[in-house]
């Protein structure tokens, strides 16, 4: 049995450090190796603690999360860091900045209202899988294997009975729908900054994030892309060259009225523990646009989007997934690829070009 994952907690609240220690220590695969009340203390301890992962508070006295993260990245560029942030305007803004500076992911703190037991359960369900994902090699030591001669573009293994759509049979694309999660903010910057302002279809995005975070993410993306990018509002009419990001806490669906398609938002129960959920959006575009859909599943944990991709393939739409080597976590795209639903697996830096090629086909 491998040694447990060593976790270093950095938070100025003794209460939070104790709560996190209790939550994490309940899993035999995890060990809270040490803790620190601010970044300065954490950096002084870092070499001695030898953590496998750092849980880093965003707002701390003396040396805050951003300063600490920047220094950790200088000293140990590959050490996984998960930000622990509050659901506030400042907390969201700083967290997005931390992700841009190289944090691997984030989890939001329990609020001061509501049931603390429920809040801690949410933290447990969100934090522990992330820790294990980023420290997978500690849980499953690598096994030496003979080298394989791999083809440059392996065909997906079909488990669904659906075959990739030949290029000559591709339908016109009238909408692009994107599902993304862990690693999403930086990946979306890369993708959207490469698309032109006169992009010929609407683009709809579900990024797993809470309220406030999605609005600030839309603003950051708009500042780094030629496209018009906003957080979605119920009743918005879709038109080419506009990007809508599903608001945190709300599912994004669609309603067709004649030739116009409008956004619909709802608070229906979470799907795949997510709201917004990719599956909800993908089912909606399949129903409204039928075969004229291009779905893109990008980096993220879990399998949200898999059932939605099945719906899109049933109506004849196209599906692209981000490839494993360029994904922070090849969960969401991996499930779709392994189910044989993807027309192609594309590297992040090549994804915009592939989308443009397919969107311009039959135009």
Residue, then its C-alpha position, 0 to 999 in steps of 0.5 A: x500500500x502506498x504512503x498517504x498523500x501529504x497535504x499542507x494547509x495554509x489558512x489564517x483561520x485556526x477554525x478552518x484549519x481544524x475543520x479541514x484537518x477533520x474533513x481530510x483525515x477521515x480518508x485513509x489515503x490522505x494525511x495533513x502533514x502540517x499547516x501554516x497561518x500565512x504564506x510567509x510561515x508556509x514558505x519557511x516550512x515548505x522544504x521541511x514539510x515536503x508536501x504532495x499538495x498545498x491547500x492555499x487560502x486566498x486572503x491572509x495577513x502578511x503574505x496573501x495567497x497570490x504572493x504565496x502562490x507566485x513564490x511556490x511556483x518559483x521554488x516548486x513549479x510542479x507542486x499542485x496547489x488548490x486555492x481555498x476561496x470565499x464566494x465573494x466578489x474579491x474572493x472570486x477575482x483573486x481566485x481567477x487571478x490565482x488560476x491564471x498564475x498557475x494554481x491547479x484548481x480551487x474550492x470555495x469555503x463554506x458560508x457562515x449561513x446554512x447547515x455546517x454539516x451540509x457545507x462540510x460535506x460539500x467541501x469533502x465531496x469537492x476537495x478530496x477528489x481534486x486532491x486525489x486527481x492531482x496526486x494520482x501518481x502517489x496513489x498508483x505508483x507507475x509500473x514499468x512497461x515496454x514502449x509502445x508505438x502509438x499512432x499519432x491520431x488514434x481512433x476512439x474505441x466505440x462503445x455506443x455503436x455510433x461511428x464518426x461522421x465522415x467529413x463529406x457528410x458534415x452538416x452545417x453548424x448553426x451553434x457551438x456548445x462548449x462544456x468545460x470544468x477543471x482547468x477551464x478558465x485558462x483553456x477558454x482564454x487560449x481557445x476564445x482568443x484565437x477565434x475571430x470577432x466575426x465568428x459565424x455562429x453563437x457560442x454557448x459555454x457551461x463552465x462549472x463555477x459558482x455565482x459571481x465567479x462566472x460573471x467575473x470570468x466572462x469579463x476576463x475572457x471578454x478582455x482577452x478575446x475579440x469576441x463579445x462575451x457575457x454571462x447569460x441572461x434569460x431571454x437573450x436572443x442568440x446571434x452570431x459572434x456572441x458568446x454566452x457563459x452559463x451563470x453559476x447556480x443556473x442551468x442554461x437551456x434554449x427556447x425557439x420562437x420562429x426563427x429566433x432562439x432565446x436563452x432560458x435559465x432555470x434552477x432545476x436540480x443539479x445534474x452530475x452534482x453540477x448546476x450549471x450542467x453541461x448535459x442540460x445545455x447539450x440536450x437543449x442544443x440537440x433539441x433545438x438545432x438538431x444536426x446543426x450542432x458542434x459540441x466541444x468537451x474540454x478539460x474537466x473532472x467527472x463525466x458531465x457532458x457524456x449523456x448530452x453528447x449521446x443526445x447530440x450524436x443521436x440527432x447527427x451533430x458533431x463532437x470534438x474533445x480536447x486531447x489528453x496531453x493538453x487537458x489539465x484533467x482528462x475526465x469529461x473529454x476522456x469519457x466522451x472519447x472512450x465512449x466512441x462519441x467524439x469525431x476527433x481529439x484535438x490539442x488545445x492550441x489546435x482547437x480553435x482552428x478545427x472549430x473554424x474549419x467545421x463551422x465554415x464547412x457548407x457555408 
